[in-house]
């Protein structure tokens, strides 16, 4: 679960850079942020254990 929190933190940092600090993000930054959010959502939304 800590990996999901880390992913959310990184994505939030990218949003902060863009809108608060006014840094222009590259397309690689945007793609990386999407990959991170996808991975975090897979971890967060996983089905409950059947055991």
Buried (B, 14 or more C-beta within 10 A) or exposed (E): EEEBEEBBEBBEEBEEBBEEEEEEEEEEBEEBBEEBBEBBEEEEEEEEEEE
